[in-house]
Amino acid sequence: EPEVTQTPSHQVTQMGQEVILRCVPISNHLYFYWYRQILGQKVEFLVSFYNNEISEKSEIFDDQFSVERPDGSNFTLKIRSTKLEDSAMYFCASTLKVYNTGELFFGEGSRLTVL
Amino acid sequence: LAKTTQPISMDSYEGQEVNITCSHNNIATNDYITWYQQFPSQGPRFIIQGYKTKVTNEVASLFIPADRKSSTLSLPRVSLSDTAVYYCLVGDQAGGGNKLTFGTGTQLKVEL
């Protein structure tokens, strides 16, 4: 069964450092997403991406965040200067169809710890 | 923005049927209702999606009344491995995007 894969599974970084989280969506999917979940809290939408541009972003997704699809398979989330409050699980997701007629497939997540 | 309300937690025993009800009074005409399951330290996993009446798949059933202001996820004969958080979601069409808005979910605990 095809799946969304994410790397790294866990990254520890110092505050102020840049972090890049990588995702390989399911190959024929067209819509890509990043969500995050702070420990013990709910899953929060960050950004959606379609046709090589951002479709929508939340208020969390400020200038410190960026996304890129550098080639035909990878989808990355970059945090330019990490803060302590960026510590969370980051989930990548993809889907073939728009939401109301399709399911989102989530990866296993990348745990980011900012010290 | 369609907000959902569901119980914070539920307890059950193996072999029982579990019904989790979600309220979504402000659901829009074009919105579908989707349920996801999440185990600790894992990404959410799609369970079932419906628009009205009843939908059934190999793992669950989804009951949606005519007014669509609520929905009930039914898990037949639960096992210990069904212990997880269950999220009810309604499509957020703000800005034309496809974001999912997760609530706090229902923590289901299944015991022997």
Interface residues (C-beta under 8 A of the other chain):
Chain A: V4 Y31 Y33 Y35 K42 V43 E44 F45 S48 Y50 S55 E56 S58 M89 F91 A93 T95 V98 Y99 N100 T101 E103 L104 F105 F106 G107 E108 G109 R111
Chain B: N30 D31 Y32 T34 Q38 S41 Q42 G43 P44 R45 F46 Q49 Y87 G91 A94 G95 G96 G97 N98 K99 L100 T101 F102 G103 T104 G105
